[in-house]
Amino acid sequence: MSKRLDVEVEVISQKGFCGQGNKAGDKWVIKGKTPEGICISAFCSMMPFLNVMRYAGKDSFPFSRNPDEVTCACPDAENPVVFRLRRIRPPGGPDAPDK
């Protein structure tokens, strides 16, 4: 089985009304389960990025300057919440899945 990395999710901006109550500064660590308090629609928007980041995909985000970070937004264009996803690499540990 491949090693999985944790991913920190942080709200970096929120405009309008968020029905879930998410606001700038909110943080969660994704360890394989949907964390409490995060909007399921926003989580679904993050999922493609989370899968790549959790399994140590590389060079997958040509629009991101840092391969360990990416931003994405919830699907509510009238009340956007923008999230930063940051891969957490274990200190001194392997950073790629087993082959």
MOPAC internal coordinates of N, CA, C and O (Angstrom, degrees):
PM7 1SCF
backbone

  N    0.0000 0     0.00 0     0.00 0    0    0    0
  C    1.4426 1     0.00 0     0.00 0    1    0    0
  C    1.5255 1   108.91 1     0.00 0    2    1    0
  O    1.2310 1   120.45 1   -37.16 1    3    2    1
  N    1.3155 1   116.74 1   142.84 1    3    2    1
  C    1.4556 1   122.29 1  -179.73 1    5    3    2
  C    1.5206 1   111.35 1   -72.61 1    6    5    3
  O    1.2310 1   121.39 1   -32.32 1    7    6    5
  N    1.3128 1   114.95 1   147.68 1    7    6    5
  C    1.4537 1   119.92 1   173.74 1    9    7    6
  C    1.5171 1   108.21 1   -75.04 1   10    9    7
  O    1.2310 1   120.90 1   -37.18 1   11   10    9
  N    1.3125 1   115.89 1   142.82 1   11   10    9
  C    1.4604 1   120.82 1   179.40 1   13   11   10
  C    1.5115 1   109.65 1  -114.46 1   14   13   11
  O    1.2310 1   120.77 1   -40.66 1   15   14   13
  N    1.3139 1   116.13 1   139.34 1   15   14   13
  C    1.4555 1   121.59 1   175.87 1   17   15   14
  C    1.5206 1   109.18 1   -97.11 1   18   17   15
  O    1.2310 1   120.48 1   -31.38 1   19   18   17
  N    1.3192 1   116.68 1   148.62 1   19   18   17
  C    1.4563 1   120.68 1   174.05 1   21   19   18
  C    1.5238 1   108.24 1   -79.44 1   22   21   19
  O    1.2310 1   121.02 1   -24.33 1   23   22   21
  N    1.3230 1   115.66 1   155.67 1   23   22   21
  C    1.4600 1   121.46 1   178.51 1   25   23   22
  C    1.5205 1   108.17 1  -130.43 1   26   25   23
  O    1.2310 1   121.13 1   -52.37 1   27   26   25
  N    1.3347 1   115.44 1   127.63 1   27   26   25
  C    1.4581 1   120.47 1   174.91 1   29   27   26
  C    1.5257 1   108.61 1   -88.00 1   30   29   27
  O    1.2310 1   120.76 1   -47.28 1   31   30   29
  N    1.3110 1   116.15 1   132.72 1   31   30   29
  C    1.4607 1   122.84 1   177.65 1   33   31   30
  C    1.5271 1   106.83 1  -114.51 1   34   33   31
  O    1.2310 1   120.92 1   -51.38 1   35   34   33
  N    1.3333 1   115.85 1   128.62 1   35   34   33
  C    1.4605 1   120.76 1   178.93 1   37   35   34
  C    1.5213 1   109.88 1  -131.69 1   38   37   35
  O    1.2310 1   120.59 1   -43.79 1   39   38   37
  N    1.3262 1   116.49 1   136.21 1   39   38   37
  C    1.4581 1   120.81 1   173.38 1   41   39   38
  C    1.5231 1   106.85 1   -76.29 1   42   41   39
  O    1.2310 1   120.55 1   -59.35 1   43   42   41
  N    1.3494 1   116.55 1   120.65 1   43   42   41
  C    1.4649 1   119.00 1   179.89 1   45   43   42
  C    1.5266 1   111.76 1  -103.92 1   46   45   43
  O    1.2310 1   119.87 1   163.30 1   47   46   45
  N    1.3343 1   117.85 1   -16.70 1   47   46   45
  C    1.4634 1   120.05 1   172.11 1   49   47   46
  C    1.5169 1   109.57 1  -160.69 1   50   49   47
  O    1.2310 1   121.43 1   -26.44 1   51   50   49
  N    1.3194 1   114.88 1   153.56 1   51   50   49
  C    1.4592 1   121.56 1   178.56 1   53   51   50
  C    1.5231 1   107.14 1  -150.15 1   54   53   51
  O    1.2310 1   120.54 1   -54.35 1   55   54   53
  N    1.3269 1   116.57 1   125.65 1   55   54   53
  C    1.4631 1   121.61 1   179.63 1   57   55   54
  C    1.5198 1   108.97 1  -122.46 1   58   57   55
  O    1.2310 1   120.78 1   -34.62 1   59   58   57
  N    1.3011 1   116.12 1   145.38 1   59   58   57
  C    1.4552 1   119.75 1   179.48 1   61   59   58
  C    1.5158 1   111.41 1    77.27 1   62   61   59
  O    1.2310 1   120.94 1    38.12 1   63   62   61
  N    1.3316 1   115.80 1  -141.88 1   63   62   61
  C    1.4615 1   122.54 1  -175.94 1   65   63   62
  C    1.5170 1   110.12 1  -112.59 1   66   65   63
  O    1.2310 1   120.33 1   -55.51 1   67   66   65
  N    1.3126 1   116.98 1   124.49 1   67   66   65
  C    1.4688 1   122.04 1   174.11 1   69   67   66
  C    1.5206 1   107.81 1  -103.63 1   70   69   67
  O    1.2310 1   120.21 1   -65.49 1   71   70   69
  N    1.3201 1   117.21 1   114.51 1   71   70   69
  C    1.4536 1   122.05 1  -178.69 1   73   71   70
  C    1.5172 1   113.39 1   -61.05 1   74   73   71
  O    1.2310 1   120.32 1   154.38 1   75   74   73
  N    1.3295 1   117.00 1   -25.62 1   75   74   73
  C    1.4642 1   121.26 1   179.21 1   77   75   74
  C    1.5253 1   111.07 1   -86.15 1   78   77   75
  O    1.2310 1   120.89 1   166.61 1   79   78   77
  N    1.3421 1   115.90 1   -13.39 1   79   78   77
  C    1.4580 1   120.02 1   179.77 1   81   79   78
  C    1.5107 1   114.22 1    83.65 1   82   81   79
  O    1.2310 1   119.90 1  -166.31 1   83   82   81
  N    1.3496 1   117.80 1    13.69 1   83   82   81
  C    1.4542 1   119.77 1   178.51 1   85   83   82
  C    1.5247 1   109.63 1   -68.90 1   86   85   83
  O    1.2310 1   121.16 1   -38.58 1   87   86   85
  N    1.3542 1   115.39 1   141.42 1   87   86   85
  C    1.4537 1   120.88 1  -178.56 1   89   87   86
  C    1.5225 1   109.31 1  -142.52 1   90   89   87
  O    1.2310 1   121.01 1   -18.98 1   91   90   89
  N    1.3369 1   115.68 1   161.02 1   91   90   89
  C    1.4656 1   120.83 1   179.94 1   93   91   90
  C    1.5235 1   109.84 1   -52.31 1   94   93   91
  O    1.2310 1   121.42 1   -45.71 1   95   94   93
  N    1.3279 1   114.88 1   134.29 1   95   94   93
  C    1.4643 1   121.36 1  -179.61 1   97   95   94
  C    1.5189 1   114.34 1    99.70 1   98   97   95
  O    1.2310 1   119.94 1   161.16 1   99   98   97
  N    1.3419 1   117.72 1   -18.84 1   99   98   97
  C    1.4728 1   119.62 1   176.54 1  101   99   98
  C    1.5244 1   109.11 1   -62.45 1  102  101   99
  O    1.2310 1   120.34 1   -39.64 1  103  102  101
  N    1.3342 1   116.96 1   140.36 1  103  102  101
  C    1.4701 1   121.49 1  -179.02 1  105  103  102
  C    1.5206 1   110.78 1  -138.57 1  106  105  103
  O    1.2310 1   121.89 1   -30.49 1  107  106  105
  N    1.3241 1   113.99 1   149.51 1  107  106  105
  C    1.4576 1   122.84 1   173.55 1  109  107  106
  C    1.5204 1   107.77 1  -142.73 1  110  109  107
  O    1.2310 1   120.56 1   -23.77 1  111  110  109
  N    1.3142 1   116.53 1   156.23 1  111  110  109
  C    1.4608 1   121.00 1   171.75 1  113  111  110
  C    1.5204 1   106.87 1  -115.03 1  114  113  111
  O    1.2310 1   121.12 1   -55.69 1  115  114  113
  N    1.3194 1   115.46 1   124.31 1  115  114  113
  C    1.4601 1   121.76 1  -179.99 1  117  115  114
  C    1.5205 1   108.12 1   -88.17 1  118  117  115
  O    1.2310 1   121.36 1   -61.37 1  119  118  117
  N    1.3375 1   115.01 1   118.63 1  119  118  117
  C    1.4642 1   121.65 1  -179.67 1  121  119  118
  C    1.5146 1   110.86 1  -124.30 1  122  121  119
  O    1.2310 1   120.18 1  -154.37 1  123  122  121
  N    1.3202 1   117.27 1    25.63 1  123  122  121
  C    1.4488 1   119.82 1   177.69 1  125  123  122
  C    1.5105 1   114.61 1   113.61 1  126  125  123
  O    1.2310 1   119.97 1   170.24 1  127  126  125
  N    1.3409 1   117.65 1    -9.76 1  127  126  125
  C    1.4642 1   121.23 1   178.60 1  129  127  126
  C    1.5137 1   108.64 1  -130.17 1  130  129  127
  O    1.2310 1   120.75 1   -26.10 1  131  130  129
  N    1.3238 1   116.17 1   153.90 1  131  130  129
  C    1.4529 1   120.54 1   175.70 1  133  131  130
  C    1.5244 1   108.23 1   -67.97 1  134  133  131
  O    1.2310 1   120.23 1   -58.92 1  135  134  133
  N    1.3479 1   117.17 1   121.08 1  135  134  133
  C    1.4577 1   118.48 1  -177.92 1  137  135  134
  C    1.5247 1   111.89 1   -74.92 1  138  137  135
  O    1.2310 1   121.00 1   -30.82 1  139  138  137
  N    1.3241 1   115.70 1   149.18 1  139  138  137
  C    1.4547 1   121.29 1   178.53 1  141  139  138
  C    1.5229 1   109.99 1   -63.23 1  142  141  139
  O    1.2310 1   120.91 1   -41.93 1  143  142  141
  N    1.3264 1   115.86 1   138.07 1  143  142  141
  C    1.4556 1   121.47 1   174.75 1  145  143  142
  C    1.5059 1   115.02 1    96.10 1  146  145  143
  O    1.2310 1   120.07 1   171.83 1  147  146  145
  N    1.3266 1   117.46 1    -8.17 1  147  146  145
  C    1.4551 1   119.36 1   179.03 1  149  147  146
  C    1.5315 1   108.68 1   -96.07 1  150  149  147
  O    1.2310 1   120.71 1   -41.88 1  151  150  149
  N    1.3059 1   116.25 1   138.12 1  151  150  149
  C    1.4608 1   121.71 1  -179.06 1  153  151  150
  C    1.5310 1   110.25 1   -64.53 1  154  153  151
  O    1.2310 1   120.06 1   -47.87 1  155  154  153
  N    1.3036 1   117.49 1   132.13 1  155  154  153
  C    1.4707 1   120.87 1  -177.58 1  157  155  154
  C    1.5272 1   111.59 1   -65.37 1  158  157  155
  O    1.2310 1   120.23 1   146.27 1  159  158  157
  N    1.3383 1   117.17 1   -33.73 1  159  158  157
  C    1.4736 1   119.26 1   177.53 1  161  159  158
  C    1.5232 1   110.91 1   -66.94 1  162  161  159
  O    1.2310 1   120.49 1   138.13 1  163  162  161
  N    1.3198 1   116.67 1   -41.87 1  163  162  161
  C    1.4643 1   120.63 1   176.64 1  165  163  162
  C    1.5252 1   109.90 1   -64.93 1  166  165  163
  O    1.2310 1   120.34 1   138.12 1  167  166  165
  N    1.3222 1   116.96 1   -41.88 1  167  166  165
  C    1.4662 1   120.88 1   179.56 1  169  167  166
  C    1.5279 1   110.64 1   -60.67 1  170  169  167
  O    1.2310 1   120.39 1   140.04 1  171  170  169
  N    1.3180 1   116.86 1   -39.96 1  171  170  169
  C    1.4712 1   120.36 1   177.59 1  173  171  170
  C    1.5217 1   111.01 1   -63.33 1  174  173  171
  O    1.2310 1   120.25 1   143.24 1  175  174  173
  N    1.3384 1   117.12 1   -36.76 1  175  174  173
  C    1.4649 1   120.73 1   177.38 1  177  175  174
  C    1.5233 1   111.84 1   -66.00 1  178  177  175
  O    1.2310 1   120.62 1   148.44 1  179  178  177
  N    1.3236 1   116.42 1   -31.56 1  179  178  177
  C    1.4678 1   121.86 1  -179.31 1  181  179  178
  C    1.5218 1   112.73 1   -79.48 1  182  181  179
  O    1.2310 1   120.30 1   156.24 1  183  182  181
  N    1.3079 1   117.03 1   -23.76 1  183  182  181
  C    1.4584 1   121.31 1  -168.02 1  185  183  182
  C    1.5306 1   115.05 1   -52.09 1  186  185  183
  O    1.2310 1   118.73 1   134.60 1  187  186  185
  N    1.3300 1   120.02 1   -45.40 1  187  186  185
  C    1.4763 1   117.30 1   179.02 1  189  187  186
  C    1.5335 1   112.18 1   -59.71 1  190  189  187
  O    1.2310 1   120.23 1   140.55 1  191  190  189
  N    1.3376 1   117.16 1   -39.45 1  191  190  189
  C    1.4518 1   121.37 1   178.87 1  193  191  190
  C    1.5242 1   110.81 1   -68.69 1  194  193  191
  O    1.2310 1   120.76 1   137.68 1  195  194  193
  N    1.3348 1   116.14 1   -42.32 1  195  194  193
  C    1.4649 1   120.67 1  -179.02 1  197  195  194
  C    1.5202 1   111.59 1   -61.00 1  198  197  195
  O    1.2310 1   120.21 1   138.30 1  199  198  197
  N    1.3180 1   117.21 1   -41.70 1  199  198  197
  C    1.4640 1   119.53 1  -179.67 1  201  199  198
  C    1.5206 1   111.27 1   -61.55 1  202  201  199
  O    1.2310 1   120.13 1   136.13 1  203  202  201
  N    1.3215 1   117.35 1   -43.87 1  203  202  201
  C    1.4627 1   120.53 1   178.89 1  205  203  202
  C    1.5255 1   110.11 1   -64.61 1  206  205  203
  O    1.2310 1   120.65 1   134.47 1  207  206  205
  N    1.3236 1   116.37 1   -45.53 1  207  206  205
  C    1.4632 1   119.88 1  -176.75 1  209  207  206
  C    1.5262 1   112.82 1   -68.98 1  210  209  207
  O    1.2310 1   120.03 1   142.20 1  211  210  209
  N    1.3118 1   117.54 1   -37.80 1  211  210  209
  C    1.4692 1   120.23 1  -178.71 1  213  211  210
  C    1.5193 1   111.84 1   -68.78 1  214  213  211
  O    1.2310 1   120.35 1   149.41 1  215  214  213
  N    1.3322 1   116.93 1   -30.59 1  215  214  213
  C    1.4607 1   119.91 1  -178.80 1  217  215  214
  C    1.5240 1   112.12 1  -102.07 1  218  217  215
  O    1.2310 1   121.02 1  -158.40 1  219  218  217
  N    1.3535 1   115.66 1    21.60 1  219  218  217
  C    1.4680 1   123.39 1   172.39 1  221  219  218
  C    1.5205 1   113.74 1    60.26 1  222  221  219
  O    1.2310 1   120.24 1  -144.87 1  223  222  221
  N    1.3320 1   117.14 1    35.13 1  223  222  221
  C    1.4558 1   119.99 1   174.23 1  225  223  222
  C    1.5221 1   110.31 1   -61.71 1  226  225  223
  O    1.2310 1   120.78 1   -33.60 1  227  226  225
  N    1.3011 1   116.11 1   146.40 1  227  226  225
  C    1.4644 1   120.68 1  -177.72 1  229  227  226
  C    1.5208 1   110.26 1  -123.49 1  230  229  227
  O    1.2310 1   121.01 1   -28.75 1  231  230  229
  N    1.3198 1   115.68 1   151.25 1  231  230  229
  C    1.4627 1   122.51 1   177.42 1  233  231  230
  C    1.5173 1   112.61 1    54.37 1  234  233  231
  O    1.2310 1   120.65 1  -146.38 1  235  234  233
  N    1.3174 1   116.37 1    33.62 1  235  234  233
  C    1.4549 1   120.41 1  -176.37 1  237  235  234
  C    1.5205 1   113.50 1   -98.53 1  238  237  235
  O    1.2310 1   120.14 1   169.62 1  239  238  237
  N    1.3267 1   117.35 1   -10.38 1  239  238  237
  C    1.4585 1   121.05 1  -177.12 1  241  239  238
  C    1.5268 1   109.00 1  -122.70 1  242  241  239
  O    1.2310 1   119.31 1   -97.27 1  243  242  241
  N    1.3127 1   118.93 1    82.73 1  243  242  241
  C    1.4640 1   120.46 1  -176.59 1  245  243  242
  C    1.5213 1   113.01 1   -63.54 1  246  245  243
  O    1.2310 1   119.81 1   162.19 1  247  246  245
  N    1.3201 1   117.97 1   -17.81 1  247  246  245
  C    1.4595 1   122.58 1  -179.47 1  249  247  246
  C    1.5260 1   112.31 1   -89.66 1  250  249  247
  O    1.2310 1   119.62 1   178.64 1  251  250  249
  N    1.3234 1   118.34 1    -1.36 1  251  250  249
  C    1.4634 1   122.74 1  -179.04 1  253  251  250
  C    1.5209 1   109.12 1  -110.15 1  254  253  251
  O    1.2310 1   120.75 1   -47.12 1  255  254  253
  N    1.3149 1   116.18 1   132.88 1  255  254  253
  C    1.4696 1   120.48 1   179.01 1  257  255  254
  C    1.5171 1   112.44 1   -75.01 1  258  257  255
  O    1.2310 1   120.65 1   154.35 1  259  258  257
  N    1.3219 1   116.37 1   -25.65 1  259  258  257
  C    1.4530 1   121.88 1  -177.77 1  261  259  258
  C    1.5359 1   108.10 1  -113.15 1  262  261  259
  O    1.2310 1   119.31 1   -60.24 1  263  262  261
  N    1.3294 1   118.92 1   119.76 1  263  262  261
  C    1.4684 1   120.00 1  -178.31 1  265  263  262
  C    1.5292 1   113.67 1   -66.32 1  266  265  263
  O    1.2310 1   120.35 1   167.47 1  267  266  265
  N    1.3409 1   116.94 1   -12.53 1  267  266  265
  C    1.4576 1   120.59 1   179.41 1  269  267  266
  C    1.5177 1   112.95 1   -99.18 1  270  269  267
  O    1.2310 1   119.85 1  -174.86 1  271  270  269
  N    1.3393 1   117.89 1     5.14 1  271  270  269
  C    1.4635 1   121.25 1   178.84 1  273  271  270
  C    1.5227 1   110.71 1  -139.91 1  274  273  271
  O    1.2310 1   121.63 1   -33.50 1  275  274  273
  N    1.3130 1   114.49 1   146.50 1  275  274  273
  C    1.4639 1   120.67 1   174.83 1  277  275  274
  C    1.5320 1   107.13 1  -153.06 1  278  277  275
  O    1.2310 1   120.31 1   -28.05 1  279  278  277
  N    1.3182 1   117.01 1   151.95 1  279  278  277
  C    1.4588 1   120.30 1   175.54 1  281  279  278
  C    1.5178 1   108.81 1  -112.63 1  282  281  279
  O    1.2310 1   121.15 1   -29.21 1  283  282  281
  N    1.3117 1   115.41 1   150.79 1  283  282  281
  C    1.4553 1   121.61 1   174.90 1  285  283  282
  C    1.5234 1   107.50 1  -152.06 1  286  285  283
  O    1.2310 1   121.04 1   -16.57 1  287  286  285
  N    1.3196 1   115.62 1   163.43 1  287  286  285
  C    1.4602 1   120.57 1  -176.43 1  289  287  286
  C    1.5156 1   110.51 1  -123.12 1  290  289  287
  O    1.2310 1   121.54 1   -22.86 1  291  290  289
  N    1.3260 1   114.65 1   157.14 1  291  290  289
  C    1.4585 1   119.80 1   173.90 1  293  291  290
  C    1.5311 1   107.97 1   -68.40 1  294  293  291
  O    1.2310 1   119.25 1   -16.29 1  295  294  293
  N    1.3116 1   119.03 1   163.71 1  295  294  293
  C    1.4630 1   121.06 1  -175.90 1  297  295  294
  C    1.5279 1   114.76 1   -78.35 1  298  297  295
  O    1.2310 1   119.06 1   177.39 1  299  298  297
  N    1.3277 1   119.39 1    -2.61 1  299  298  297
  C    1.4663 1   122.01 1  -179.38 1  301  299  298
  C    1.5212 1   109.33 1   -84.89 1  302  301  299
  O    1.2310 1   120.09 1   -85.47 1  303  302  301
  N    1.3228 1   117.43 1    94.53 1  303  302  301
  C    1.4657 1   122.24 1  -175.89 1  305  303  302
  C    1.5292 1   112.78 1   -67.04 1  306  305  303
  O    1.2310 1   120.01 1   156.68 1  307  306  305
  N    1.3177 1   117.59 1   -23.32 1  307  306  305
  C    1.4669 1   120.35 1  -179.93 1  309  307  306
  C    1.5240 1   112.20 1   -83.07 1  310  309  307
  O    1.2310 1   120.09 1   159.33 1  311  310  309
  N    1.3177 1   117.43 1   -20.67 1  311  310  309
  C    1.4651 1   123.29 1  -179.30 1  313  311  310
  C    1.5294 1   109.10 1  -137.95 1  314  313  311
  O    1.2310 1   120.02 1  -117.28 1  315  314  313
  N    1.3255 1   117.57 1    62.72 1  315  314  313
  C    1.4651 1   119.02 1  -170.71 1  317  315  314
  C    1.5236 1   114.80 1   -69.97 1  318  317  315
  O    1.2310 1   122.14 1   -41.20 1  319  318  317
  N    1.3010 1   113.51 1   138.80 1  319  318  317
  C    1.4644 1   122.60 1   169.57 1  321  319  318
  C    1.5252 1   105.14 1  -116.20 1  322  321  319
  O    1.2310 1   120.54 1   -54.13 1  323  322  321
  N    1.3294 1   116.57 1   125.87 1  323  322  321
  C    1.4593 1   121.26 1  -178.34 1  325  323  322
  C    1.5189 1   108.47 1  -108.95 1  326  325  323
  O    1.2310 1   121.29 1   -46.43 1  327  326  325
  N    1.3184 1   115.14 1   133.57 1  327  326  325
  C    1.4619 1   122.94 1  -175.99 1  329  327  326
  C    1.5239 1   110.72 1  -116.65 1  330  329  327
  O    1.2310 1   120.64 1   -36.77 1  331  330  329
  N    1.3371 1   116.38 1   143.23 1  331  330  329
  C    1.4619 1   122.00 1   169.36 1  333  331  330
  C    1.5163 1   106.56 1  -103.85 1  334  333  331
  O    1.2310 1   120.55 1   -51.63 1  335  334  333
  N    1.3120 1   116.55 1   128.37 1  335  334  333
  C    1.4605 1   122.40 1   175.47 1  337  335  334
  C    1.5180 1   106.83 1  -106.88 1  338  337  335
  O    1.2310 1   120.68 1   -54.17 1  339  338  337
  N    1.3197 1   116.30 1   125.83 1  339  338  337
  C    1.4619 1   121.76 1  -177.94 1  341  339  338
  C    1.5142 1   110.05 1  -126.93 1  342  341  339
  O    1.2310 1   121.34 1   -58.14 1  343  342  341
  N    1.3144 1   115.04 1   121.86 1  343  342  341
  C    1.4635 1   121.12 1   178.29 1  345  343  342
  C    1.5247 1   109.19 1   -69.17 1  346  345  343
  O    1.2310 1   120.48 1   -46.10 1  347  346  345
  N    1.3248 1   116.70 1   133.90 1  347  346  345
  C    1.4687 1   121.93 1   178.06 1  349  347  346
  C    1.5210 1   107.63 1  -101.79 1  350  349  347
  O    1.2310 1   121.29 1   -68.20 1  351  350  349
  N    1.3187 1   115.13 1   111.80 1  351  350  349
  C    1.4661 1   119.79 1   179.88 1  353  351  350
  C    1.5278 1   108.67 1   -94.69 1  354  353  351
  O    1.2310 1   120.01 1   -48.55 1  355  354  353
  N    1.3238 1   117.58 1   131.45 1  355  354  353
  C    1.4685 1   119.37 1   178.85 1  357  355  354
  C    1.5295 1   110.81 1   -66.89 1  358  357  355
  O    1.2310 1   119.89 1   -42.96 1  359  358  357
  N    1.3172 1   117.82 1   137.04 1  359  358  357
  C    1.4641 1   119.56 1   179.56 1  361  359  358
  C    1.5258 1   110.91 1   -63.53 1  362  361  359
  O    1.2310 1   121.24 1   -53.56 1  363  362  361
  N    1.3143 1   115.24 1   126.44 1  363  362  361
  C    1.4606 1   121.07 1   177.51 1  365  363  362
  C    1.5150 1   114.74 1    70.97 1  366  365  363
  O    1.2310 1   119.82 1   179.99 1  367  366  365
  N    1.3314 1   117.94 1    -0.01 1  367  366  365
  C    1.4556 1   120.35 1  -178.23 1  369  367  366
  C    1.5106 1   112.16 1   -97.89 1  370  369  367
  O    1.2310 1   120.63 1    -8.84 1  371  370  369
  N    1.2946 1   116.40 1   171.16 1  371  370  369
  C    1.4586 1   119.85 1   178.58 1  373  371  370
  C    1.5257 1   109.45 1   -67.49 1  374  373  371
  O    1.2310 1   120.93 1   -33.23 1  375  374  373
  N    1.3129 1   115.83 1   146.77 1  375  374  373
  C    1.4556 1   119.38 1  -178.11 1  377  375  374
  C    1.5248 1   112.80 1  -114.83 1  378  377  375
  O    1.2310 1   120.15 1  -168.15 1  379  378  377
  N    1.3090 1   117.31 1    11.85 1  379  378  377
  C    1.4494 1   120.18 1   179.66 1  381  379  378
  C    1.5240 1   109.64 1  -131.21 1  382  381  379
  O    1.2310 1   120.75 1   -25.22 1  383  382  381
  N    1.3129 1   116.18 1   154.78 1  383  382  381
  C    1.4735 1   119.15 1   178.30 1  385  383  382
  C    1.5173 1   111.14 1   -65.11 1  386  385  383
  O    1.2310 1   121.26 1   -23.84 1  387  386  385
  N    1.3199 1   115.20 1   156.16 1  387  386  385
  C    1.4606 1   119.85 1   173.33 1  389  387  386
  C    1.5172 1   108.64 1   -65.22 1  390  389  387
  O    1.2310 1   120.62 1   -31.60 1  391  390  389
  N    1.3202 1   116.43 1   148.40 1  391  390  389
  C    1.4703 1   119.65 1   177.87 1  393  391  390
  C    1.4913 1   110.45 1  -100.80 1  394  393  391
  O    1.2310 1   120.10 1   180.00 1  395  394  393

